[in-house]
């Protein structure tokens, strides 16, 4: 009987724990654990899709270490997986070239990029700029590359210092305006009102979000049903809102184009320890919580529209 699924599950759980805010493990711990468990798993692992994701993760870890030989070993492991056959050879060669370039081996990267280019001359120029810029310099007849577009990045992020202090994080929170019409992306007065309101009332808004989370959290604990062993890591019992600081992190603010009282409905997306895939989403108006749930709650404008229609 195959042991692969159980061992891949062990690796996945370890990866989830590694991503937690309160994680004290090092990258060396991560690499060592995965190498050990991977070696123990039989060849059925090459048919388990999660194992394909893990192989990609290990490739990136060795890129981080600038360990070219082990990075190449994991690229070969990746190629052995059944899922690898779903991609065209030129896509695989581009990916290998990008990994080699990131790992610092330009000669090998160029070799793979040429393999990609010879089969599909346009593909590499649709990918990462640092790759096609590098490759283009080595072409006998370099392409004229499009100039990088300039964007007004004033509203690409929002700095909520009180949130950063609460979560003990320095990262700027991304901000996205959800326009009704993508062809008319012009910031309205109501959008600006919303950003100003958020910055001026950030503590009250955060307290409202966490207070509502504290209400629903016990039921979510039952729904997720973590074992007694895993519960303290992923979904421990919470008595005060301050305890959420180590379990969730704000990532994106969505300013919608649904307005009420000259202010937009605003969604908030958080990463969370208990659901790394779906995250936590909240829709608000001022400091009122409209709905709390998975990530899509933060950017589904129909939630805001439905609330607006009721009032």
C-alpha positions as CSV (number, residue, x, y, z in Angstrom):
1,X,0.0,0.0,0.0
2,X,1.3,3.4,-1.0
3,X,2.5,5.8,1.8
4,X,2.7,8.8,-0.5
5,X,-0.6,10.5,0.3
6,X,0.0,10.5,4.0
7,X,3.5,11.9,3.7
8,X,2.5,14.6,1.2
9,X,-0.3,15.5,3.7
10,X,2.4,15.8,6.4
11,X,4.4,18.1,4.2
12,X,1.4,20.2,3.4
13,X,0.5,20.6,7.1
14,X,4.1,21.5,7.8
15,X,4.0,24.2,5.1
16,X,0.8,25.6,6.6
17,X,2.5,25.8,10.0
18,X,5.6,27.4,8.5
19,X,3.4,30.2,7.0
20,X,1.9,31.1,10.4
21,X,2.7,34.5,11.8
22,X,4.0,32.9,15.0
23,X,6.2,30.5,13.2
24,X,9.7,30.1,14.7
25,X,11.0,27.6,12.1
26,X,13.7,28.5,9.7
27,X,14.0,27.9,6.0
28,X,16.6,25.4,6.7
29,X,14.1,23.5,8.9
30,X,11.6,23.7,6.1
31,X,14.0,22.3,3.5
32,X,15.3,19.6,5.8
33,X,11.8,18.4,6.7
34,X,10.5,18.3,3.1
35,X,13.7,16.5,1.8
36,X,13.3,13.8,4.5
37,X,9.6,13.2,3.9
38,X,9.9,13.4,0.1
39,X,12.6,10.7,0.2
40,X,10.3,8.5,2.4
41,X,7.4,8.7,0.0
42,X,7.0,6.1,-2.7
43,X,6.6,6.9,-6.4
44,X,2.9,7.4,-6.1
45,X,3.8,11.0,-5.1
46,X,4.4,11.7,-8.8
47,X,0.6,11.3,-9.4
48,X,-0.5,13.5,-6.5
49,X,-1.1,17.1,-7.6
50,X,-0.1,18.6,-4.2
51,X,3.3,17.0,-4.6
52,X,3.7,18.9,-7.8
53,X,3.1,22.1,-5.9
54,X,5.6,21.0,-3.2
55,X,8.3,20.3,-5.9
56,X,7.8,23.9,-7.2
57,X,8.1,25.2,-3.7
58,X,11.4,23.3,-3.2
59,X,12.7,24.7,-6.5
60,X,12.1,28.2,-5.2
61,X,13.7,27.4,-1.8
62,X,16.9,26.4,-3.5
63,X,16.7,29.5,-5.7
64,X,16.6,31.5,-2.5
65,X,19.7,29.6,-1.3
66,X,21.4,30.2,-4.6
67,X,22.0,26.4,-4.6
68,X,22.0,25.7,-8.3
69,X,22.7,22.0,-8.2
70,X,19.8,21.2,-5.8
71,X,17.6,23.6,-7.7
72,X,18.3,21.7,-10.9
73,X,17.6,18.4,-9.0
74,X,14.2,19.6,-8.0
75,X,13.5,20.8,-11.5
76,X,14.1,17.2,-12.6
77,X,11.8,16.0,-9.9
78,X,9.2,18.4,-11.1
79,X,9.5,17.0,-14.6
80,X,8.9,13.5,-13.4
81,X,5.5,14.5,-12.1
82,X,2.4,13.5,-14.1
83,X,1.2,17.1,-14.0
84,X,4.3,18.4,-15.8
85,X,3.2,16.7,-19.0
86,X,0.2,19.1,-19.3
87,X,2.5,21.9,-20.4
88,X,4.1,22.4,-23.8
89,X,7.9,21.9,-24.0
90,X,8.5,25.6,-24.7
91,X,6.6,26.5,-21.5
92,X,8.7,24.1,-19.5
93,X,11.9,25.4,-21.0
94,X,10.9,29.0,-20.2
95,X,10.3,28.0,-16.6
96,X,13.6,26.3,-16.4
97,X,15.3,29.3,-17.9
98,X,13.7,31.7,-15.4
99,X,14.7,29.5,-12.5
100,X,18.3,29.3,-13.7
101,X,18.4,33.1,-14.2
102,X,17.0,33.7,-10.7
103,X,19.6,31.3,-9.3
104,X,22.4,33.2,-10.9
105,X,23.4,30.8,-13.8
106,X,23.0,33.0,-16.9
107,X,24.6,30.5,-19.3
108,X,22.1,27.8,-18.4
109,X,19.2,30.2,-18.5
110,X,20.2,31.4,-22.0
111,X,20.3,27.8,-23.1
112,X,16.7,27.1,-22.0
113,X,15.4,30.4,-23.3
114,X,16.7,29.6,-26.7
115,X,15.0,26.2,-26.6
116,X,11.8,28.1,-25.7
117,X,12.3,30.7,-28.4
118,X,13.1,28.3,-31.2
119,X,9.8,26.5,-30.6
120,X,7.7,29.6,-29.9
121,X,9.4,32.9,-30.6
122,X,6.8,35.1,-29.0
123,X,6.2,33.3,-25.7
124,X,9.1,34.6,-23.7
125,X,8.1,38.2,-24.5
126,X,4.8,37.7,-22.8
127,X,6.5,36.6,-19.5
128,X,8.6,38.3,-16.8
129,X,10.3,41.5,-18.1
130,X,13.6,40.6,-16.4
131,X,13.7,37.4,-18.4
132,X,12.9,38.8,-21.8
133,X,15.1,41.9,-21.2
134,X,18.0,39.5,-20.5
135,X,17.3,37.2,-23.5
136,X,16.7,40.1,-25.9
137,X,20.2,41.4,-25.4
138,X,21.6,38.1,-26.7
139,X,19.5,37.9,-29.9
140,X,21.2,38.6,-33.2
141,X,18.3,40.9,-34.1
142,X,16.9,42.2,-30.8
143,X,13.2,43.1,-30.6
144,X,12.1,46.6,-30.0
145,X,10.5,46.2,-26.6
146,X,7.5,48.3,-25.5
147,X,8.3,51.0,-23.1
148,X,7.2,50.3,-19.5
149,X,3.9,52.0,-18.9
150,X,3.8,54.6,-16.2
151,X,1.0,54.4,-13.6
152,X,-0.1,56.8,-10.9
153,X,0.6,54.7,-7.9
154,X,-0.8,57.1,-5.4
155,X,-3.7,54.8,-4.7
156,X,-1.9,51.5,-5.1
157,X,-1.6,51.2,-1.3
158,X,-2.8,52.7,1.9
159,X,-0.8,53.3,5.0
160,X,-2.7,52.5,8.1
161,X,-0.2,53.1,10.9
162,X,-2.5,52.0,13.7
163,X,-3.2,48.7,11.9
164,X,0.5,48.2,11.4
165,X,1.0,48.7,15.1
166,X,-1.7,46.3,16.1
167,X,-0.5,43.5,13.7
168,X,3.2,44.4,14.4
169,X,3.9,44.6,10.6
170,X,5.6,47.1,8.5
171,X,4.1,46.1,5.1
172,X,2.0,48.7,3.4
173,X,-1.5,47.4,2.7
174,X,-2.5,47.2,-1.0
175,X,-5.4,49.3,-2.1
176,X,-7.6,48.6,-5.2
177,X,-10.4,50.7,-6.6
178,X,-13.3,48.6,-7.9
179,X,-14.5,50.7,-10.8
180,X,-17.9,50.0,-12.4
181,X,-16.5,50.6,-15.8
182,X,-12.9,49.5,-16.4
183,X,-12.6,51.9,-19.3
184,X,-13.4,54.9,-17.1
185,X,-10.9,54.5,-14.3
186,X,-11.2,57.9,-12.8
187,X,-11.2,58.4,-9.1
188,X,-14.4,60.0,-7.9
189,X,-14.9,62.3,-5.0
190,X,-16.7,59.5,-3.2
191,X,-13.7,57.2,-3.6
192,X,-11.5,59.9,-2.1
193,X,-14.0,60.4,0.8
194,X,-13.7,56.7,1.5
195,X,-9.9,56.7,1.6
196,X,-9.9,59.7,3.9
197,X,-12.6,58.2,6.1
198,X,-10.5,55.0,6.4
199,X,-7.4,56.8,7.3
200,X,-9.1,59.0,9.9
201,X,-11.1,56.2,11.5
202,X,-8.8,53.2,11.1
203,X,-8.9,52.1,14.8
204,X,-12.7,52.2,15.0
205,X,-13.0,50.2,11.8
206,X,-10.5,47.6,12.9
207,X,-12.2,47.2,16.3
208,X,-15.6,46.7,14.5
209,X,-14.0,44.0,12.2
210,X,-12.4,42.1,15.1
211,X,-15.4,42.4,17.3
212,X,-17.6,40.8,14.6
213,X,-14.9,38.2,14.0
214,X,-14.9,37.3,17.7
215,X,-18.6,36.6,17.5
216,X,-18.5,34.2,14.5
217,X,-15.1,32.6,15.4
218,X,-16.4,29.9,17.8
219,X,-18.8,28.6,15.1
220,X,-16.0,28.7,12.5
221,X,-13.8,26.6,14.9
222,X,-16.5,23.9,14.8
223,X,-16.8,24.1,11.0
224,X,-13.1,23.8,10.4
225,X,-12.8,21.0,13.0
226,X,-9.1,21.1,13.6
227,X,-7.7,18.3,15.7
228,X,-6.6,18.9,19.2
229,X,-3.0,18.7,18.0
230,X,-3.4,21.3,15.2
231,X,-5.9,23.6,16.8
232,X,-3.4,25.6,18.9
233,X,-1.4,26.4,15.8
234,X,-4.2,27.1,13.3
235,X,-7.3,28.1,15.3
236,X,-6.7,28.4,19.0
237,X,-9.5,29.6,21.4
238,X,-9.7,33.4,21.4
239,X,-11.1,35.5,24.3
240,X,-10.0,39.0,23.3
241,X,-9.8,40.7,20.0
242,X,-6.1,41.5,20.6
243,X,-5.4,37.8,20.3
244,X,-6.3,37.9,16.6
245,X,-3.1,39.9,15.9
246,X,-1.0,36.7,15.6
247,X,-3.6,34.9,13.5
248,X,-4.6,37.3,10.7
249,X,-2.8,39.9,8.5
250,X,-4.4,42.6,6.3
251,X,-3.4,42.4,2.7
252,X,-5.8,44.4,0.5
253,X,-8.4,47.1,0.8
254,X,-11.0,47.3,-1.9
255,X,-12.7,50.6,-2.4
256,X,-16.0,49.8,-4.2
257,X,-18.0,52.1,-6.5
258,X,-21.2,51.5,-4.5
259,X,-21.8,54.6,-2.5
260,X,-24.0,55.7,0.4
261,X,-24.0,59.1,2.1
262,X,-21.2,60.1,-0.2
263,X,-19.0,57.3,1.1
264,X,-18.1,54.0,-0.6
265,X,-18.5,50.5,0.8
266,X,-15.1,49.2,1.5
267,X,-13.9,45.6,1.6
268,X,-10.9,44.2,3.5
269,X,-9.0,41.1,2.7
270,X,-6.9,39.3,5.4
271,X,-4.7,36.2,5.3
272,X,-5.6,33.9,8.2
273,X,-4.0,31.0,9.9
274,X,-7.1,28.7,9.7
275,X,-7.6,29.0,5.9
276,X,-4.5,29.8,3.9
277,X,-6.4,29.1,0.6
278,X,-9.6,31.2,1.1
279,X,-8.5,33.8,3.6
280,X,-10.8,36.2,5.5
281,X,-13.0,38.9,3.8
282,X,-15.1,41.7,5.3
283,X,-17.4,44.2,3.7
284,X,-18.0,47.4,5.5
285,X,-19.7,50.8,5.3
286,X,-18.0,53.4,7.5
287,X,-17.3,51.3,10.6
288,X,-20.4,49.1,10.2
289,X,-19.9,45.4,9.3
290,X,-22.0,44.3,6.3
291,X,-20.8,40.8,6.0
292,X,-17.8,38.7,7.1
293,X,-16.7,35.4,5.5
294,X,-14.2,34.1,2.9
295,X,-11.9,36.3,0.8
296,X,-14.5,37.0,-1.9
297,X,-16.6,38.8,0.7
298,X,-14.1,41.7,0.5
299,X,-14.6,42.4,-3.2
300,X,-18.1,41.1,-4.3
301,X,-19.8,44.4,-4.9
302,X,-23.2,42.8,-5.0
303,X,-22.9,42.4,-1.2
304,X,-22.6,46.2,-1.0
305,X,-25.4,46.8,-3.5
306,X,-27.8,44.5,-1.6
307,X,-27.1,46.3,1.6
308,X,-27.5,49.7,-0.1
309,X,-30.9,48.6,-1.6
310,X,-32.2,47.8,1.9
311,X,-31.5,51.2,3.3
